[in-house]
Amino acid sequence: MKEFFYRPDNAWVGDVIPYYEDGEFKLFYLHGWRDNYREGLDQGWHLLGTKDFVNYREEGACKIEGGTGHILKVEDIYHMFYCIFPDGKQFACHAISKDLRTWEPIPEDTFGPDGEIYELADWRDPFVFWNEEEGQYWMLIAALAKGPTNRKGCTGLLSSKDLKHWEYREPLYAPKLHVGAHECPDLFRMGDWWYLIYSSYTGRFGTFYRMSRSLNGPWITPQEEAFDGRAYYAAKSVSDGQKRYLFGWNPTKDDDLFGWNPPKAPGKDYDTWDWGGNMIVHEIIQRPDGALGVKVPETVDSAFAEQVPAKFEGIIGDWSITDDVLLCESPYAFAGVSHRRSCLTCAKFLQPFVSRRRLRVWGSCSGQIRVWILPTISRWNLNEAGLPFVD
């Protein structure tokens, strides 16, 4: 199927657990049925295959009902680490497979927080990798660190020689910044830098990253610490050996899953985001100073073959608009242009943008696309009503 922002029929994409092998991205994800669930339907982990992020092959359910985790291969065995939530508690779990399709849980490997370094509460989203420097496996996990502050959210750390017996260690990263656990941790090295990715739903909603020259820290917060807008969530990455890609979801505002919508607010702008939505894939790029950015994967960009002439009109701000460039210098908090289009569904704009400000796009009526610019960095996010968009 051709789907730039993949979503299964009658369901939604939750957290994505990406794995790459034999020229294909194996995208495990949490399948969210919401109100469409019926007895007999499979919950939990499902599997997609893709080589280009344009065409996806649905492999169906993995028969693992649990939360986010990680896949790694040791010799000829695949290891899945995931989490479960029985009776309000949280535990990390382990399963193995020979083919990525049939999984055998290992109940004796299930474990929770220790209650000494970590609170007996949040304990989910395990990420496991081989630490070459220490000669053992490290597990990162979404947890709460013990301490007097309410801002206990952290990236917990454990180590193991055999993937079965784990030693509790002090958190990898505990900045006393977030009240909730650092969800969906992800870690990778690019050049001379290590990068830690996590998501937070308390204080500041979104997917963030930190960078360090060493696994032992210190972990630096870059000036632009997010990959995308605030709604882009639970993003995790994988490399194909040459490039690294980031997989997250962009939520809906349709179902008020948490019951947090303000009762008298007009329109959906005031509604809260649901859990899950459409999958969004970015290619991660590294800047000269080590900071990260993202761009559209080349395979997705090349799929947009139709060139659409763009005619923009300034709305707010001091704009210089030619056939080749949009230039804006505005001293205010935002500026904007509008574009009246005939078709945007399968087209791309080739007109470059020059500004020191961030772009934000609003779908509007009367067949227009409005582009708003917010401070910090330049970014195109063209959109229309009915298409998923971030922020």
C-alpha positions, -999 to +999 in steps of 0.1 A: +000+000+000+012+036-007+010+056+025+033+085+034+019+087+069+010+051+076-020+042+096-036+007+097-073+003+087-097+011+115-068+016+139-039+039+148-001+036+151+013+038+186+049+036+196+072+023+168+101-001+176+122-001+145+147-028+134+167-031+102+179-063+085+185-076+050+177-044+032+143-039+049+130-019+078+111-042+102+088-018+120+072-032+151+045-009+165+018-008+191-016-013+174-042+010+188-078-001+180-095+024+204-133+020+201-129-002+170-116-031+192-138-063+191-132-096+207-109-117+187-088-089+174-051-089+182-038-062+205-002-053+213+028-055+189+022-056+152+048-057+124+053-037+091+079-041+064+091-013+042+122-005+021+112+031+011+087+045+037+062+048+008+051+012+004+044-009+035+037-046+039+015-055+068+027-087+086+000-086+113+002-093+150+032-107+169+010-122+197+029-101+222+005-079+243+027-054+260+042-019+258+071-004+240+106-020+240+134-030+218+147-057+194+182-069+191+199-100+176+225-120+194+241-147+173+210-164+156+184-154+182+163-123+182+156-108+216+125-087+223+124-066+255+090-050+262+068-041+292+035-051+308+012-034+333-006-060+355-027-046+384-014-011+380+023-023+383+049-021+356+075-048+346+101-053+320+098-086+300+119-107+276+109-129+247+130-147+220+124-156+183+142-173+154+123-155+127+109-121+141+074-135+137+069-162+164+079-151+199+084-171+230+081-151+263+105-160+291+084-154+323+113-159+347+131-129+331+103-105+341+114-079+367+103-045+381+120-016+398+142-022+429+126+004+453+160+017+463+175+035+434+141+037+416+105+043+427+082+013+427+061+030+399+071+038+363+092+009+348+087+006+311+100+009+275+133-010+279+161-003+253+190-028+253+224-026+236+259-040+239+283-016+256+316-023+240+335-003+266+322-023+295+319-056+278+283-061+289+247-052+279+231-020+291+194-015+295+179+020+294+144+022+309+117+048+316+117+052+353+114+075+384+145+081+405+143+081+442+146+115+458+129+144+475+118+163+444+086+155+424+106+159+393+119+123+394+116+114+357+148+098+345+164+074+320+171+044+342+202+022+337+208-015+343+236-038+331+239-076+324+263-101+310+236-125+298+204-106+291+188-124+320+203-112+352+203-074+355+221-051+380+204-019+390+226+012+385+223+049+390+203+066+362+220+074+330+202+107+329+182+123+357+180+161+353+151+166+377+133+183+349+102+161+342+076+148+367+070+117+346+094+090+334+115+096+303+095+075+279+107+054+249+145+059+255+168+054+225+206+057+222+230+057+194+264+070+184+271+092+153+307+103+148+322+115+181+289+120+198+265+098+217+228+108+215+200+100+240+164+103+228+134+103+250+098+115+251+080+134+279+043+141+285+048+162+317+059+198+318+069+199+281+053+175+257+074+161+229+104+140+218+137+154+229+174+145+226+206+151+246+242+147+234+275+137+250+310+128+241+308+099+266+282+074+278+291+086+313+280+122+304+277+150+309+246+151+287+242+184+269+209+200+260+212+215+225+197+248+217+171+231+195+163+200+216+133+187+196+132+170+162+097+182+153+067+200+168+053+192+203+028+166+191+055+144+175+059+116+202+075+084+212+101+086+184+128+060+182+156+055+156+174+028+136+202+029+110+205+010+077+243+012+080+245+045+061+217+067+073+197+069+105+159+073+105+135+084+132+100+069+136+073+086+157+036+092+157+015+123+151-017+121+173-053+128+166-076+150+186-107+129+178-115+107+208-105+125+241-090+092+252-078+107+286-109+128+293-088+160+294-106+181+268-118+215+283-156+212+283-166+246+269-137+254+246-147+260+209-131+239+182-104+212+184-075+236+189-081+234+227-085+196+227-058+173+240-039+149+219-049+112+218-024+084+222-014+072+187-021+085+152-002+084+119+034+073+117+059+100+107+094+091+094+123+115+094+159+111+083+183+123+110+211+146+099+242+157+120+253+193+118+290+204+120+287+212+157+272+178+165+236+191+169+210+170+151+183+179+126+158+160+104+147+160+068+123+142+046+138+108+035+149+108-001+126+079-010+096+099+002+108+131-015+113+114-048+078+100-047+064+135-051+069+138-088+044+166-096+057+201-094+032+227-084+037+264-091+033+284-059+019+319-056+022+334-021+007+365-006+020+382+026-004+383+055+016+396+084+053+407+084+075+424+059+078+400+029+098+401-002+083+375-026+097+366-060+093+335-082+123+320-065+124+331-029+102+339+000+121+364+023+107+378+055+122+401+082+097+406+110+104+420+145+072+405+158+065+370+173+053+356+140+047+364+104+026+346+077+019+341+040-010+324+023-010+302-008-041+294-028-036+259-043-053+236-067-039+204-054-015+196-025-022+159-018+006+145-039+028+175-048+058+194-034+068+230-034+103+238-048+103+274-037+130+281-011+124+299+021+147+324+037+142+335+073+155+332+108+121+320+121+103+287+124+074+278+100+041+267+113+013+257+089-024+259+094-050+243+072-077+268+064-109+271+045-114+285+010-088+263-006-059+281+010-027+271+028-014+294+054+022+294+065+030+309+099+065+316+111+075+313+147+109+322+162+140+300+162+147+281+129+135+279+093+113+249+085+087+240+058+056+221+071+030+227+043-003+212+051-040+213+044-071+203+064-074+165+065-037+158+063-017+150+095+004+178+108+027+185+137+022+212+164 
